[in-house]
Amino acid sequence: MAGGNNVARMSPRQRMINLMYIVLTAMLALNVSSDVLNGFSQVQEGLHRTNLNMSSRNEVQFRYLAELYEKNPTKVGPWYKKGQDLHSRSAALYQTIDSLKVMIAEKADGKGADYTAITNLDDLEAASVTMLNPASMRGRKLREQIESYRAFVAEMIPDSTKRAAVQEMLATRAATAPGTVVAMPWEQKMFENMPAVAAVTLLTKIQNDIRQVESEAMSSLITNVDIGDIRVNELNAYVIPTASTVIRGGKYSANIVLAAIDTTQRPTIYVNGAKLNTPGGLYEFTANATGSHEYSGFIEVMKGDGSIDRRPFKAAYNVIEPMATISPTMMNVLYAGIDNPISISVPGVPMNGISASISAGTLTRSGDSWVAKVSQVGSEVEISVTAQMDGRNQNVGSMKFRVRKLPDPDPFIVVKDAAGNASQYKGSPKRISKAQLMAAPGLSAAVDDGIINVTYTVVSFSTIFFDSMGNAIPEVSNGASFSERQKEQFKRLKPGKSFFISSVKAKGPDGITRDISPMEVALN
């Protein structure tokens, strides 16, 4: 109602200006940038070249299938028949789309127009009239042809992942346009109010999808021809160890196999002169001696003519002493009263197979890390590590740490700049404004030296001001906050003056209250 009253109060001149603005906005919305239209032309040209390349590739695949059929008609016959159907249906659908592109170009530019060089790129009627005419229903017929082709090709691709990709590539489902809630048919969404060059580009893209789908289906048919064959042109013996480095007391495991073996007959394996009788060529033993070791042998397999083929092999492995890596994340000591992050790992053992304990205090797991907490300053603690290997727990190492008291913190005032960004003011020679001082709540303290970051609680502090006679005026805080008397003194400070904060007492997470160094606060 308020809007209607405002319109009623407008002068005729203002109403005319508003109407012109609405018309101009609509014209701008309908205008399609020439750069965008030229971009469609470039995309169309690139897709056209790609389609030619894909067509050549598919032709090569089809000729290869035909050659296989000539060599073995009985075996390849069913797959060649499917390949013929695929090749012809793909070509027919491709040609149908080509004719639609010609129709759109002629509707936009006239008889004999070339769809690769459309003059009226921004013609918004050519595509709609050609594809959405209720009498010809070319768009609907194209959608039905694509759906039929999609179902036909999907049956040729046994791999479910590839089949789903092909179906998605040729999807023609109804969808909602931006700003609408009702789903519209595929053909309407593709061609309604679409510039001529954009519609031709979309059709070329569909042709590209058809060529790619044809290639995928043709590859699947060729694969099916050879799926039951076994082709071997080289035989080699391989040793595949689970790990080439073994901890003393751990188990060495390796699979010794012959590549491309015949599954109807298993090879005979000899290691260091002894026959290996375990199934699958599994060779394992307990490694008790540290250092580098080697073993060798050979594999015997019967060839097609009944003769024996022998293939030698050689492998090496390392055996190391059990060890654990234990290191504090912050430094080589533990601080009393706080959580000390500790990194513990054992080479070759997963994190869930590692256990650790501490001689004094607590040691808890936090994800893949550990946290140690100790309290007795000046003492020494030991962290011991065990690891689960081959179904049993084994002690893999330990390390001693010294327990130190937390260092004293530095006092600071949290101030904010004009943008509201907080920073720590730690005193002279730096200066702050009187406004920043008045906005600060009180005094804070922390250790932040790049190694540890610990926050302390300020218990109390004093401020010392000097009057014009040089007399000291001490004021006591309200805990960690500035007291009202201190704030009154702040108001009296003149630019360039300074005062001192002293008698600072701060309590750390270790429960110890300590006196920390004073600081001088200087104003701009």
ABEGO torsion letter per residue (X at the ends): XAAAAAAAABBAAAAAAAAAAAAAAAAAAABBBAAAAAAAAAAAAAAAAAAAAAAAAAAAAAAAAAAAAAABAAAAAAAAAAAAAAAAAAAAAAAAAAAAAAAAAAAAAEBGBBAABBABAABAAAAAAAAABAAAGAAAAAAAAAAAAAAAAAAABABAAAAAAAAAAABABBBBBBGBABBBBAAAAAABGBBAAAAAAAAAAAAAAAAAAAAAAAAAAAAAAAAABBBBABBBBBBBBABABBBBGBBBBBBBBBBGBBAABBBBBBBGGBBBABBGGBBBBBBABBEBBBBBEBBBBBBAAGBBBBBBBBBBBBBBBBBBBBBBAABABBBBGBBBBBBBBBBGBBAAABBBBBABEBBBBBEABBBBBBABBGBBBBBBBBBBBGGBBBBAEBBBBBBBBBBBBBBBBBBBBAAGBBBBBAEOABBBBAAAAAABAEBBBBBBAGABBBBBBBABBBBBBBBAAGBBBBBBBBEABBBAAAAAAAAABBBGBBBBBBGBBBBBAAGBBBBBBBBBBBBX
